[in-house]
Amino acid sequence: MPRKSKHSDATLFIVYAMWLKGHTEAITARVAGLKTKKQVAGIIARSPWKDRAGLGDVARQDELTKLRQIHYDADAKQFRCGGRLRNFEWSIEPLCSDQRKRSR
């Protein structure tokens, strides 16, 4: 049985969106209101997007677009995250070399 998350849907949405976009765990934690980047790492480890670098830019953009469509509340004309992503740019950023997997 899957473990129930102690984080709200809004927090999970923010973490997923920022992670797919290309932000670091530290920046994502700050925006999502989490205390540590380790909390972000735990959320991502249980997400479908834990291998962000393995997705490629086109796939990451597709996933980010899907996430945006799922969480947009057309009636309220805003996202279901308390407005914290009001000014969020919904296009991915290229990953830096230290965000990519290294071959061993």
Secondary structure, DSSP 8 states (H G I E B T S, - for coil): -----SS-HHHHHHHHHHHHHT--HHHHHHHHT-S-HHHHHHHHHTSTTS-HHHH-HHHHHHHHHHHHHHHEETTTTEETTTTTTTT---S-----GGGS----
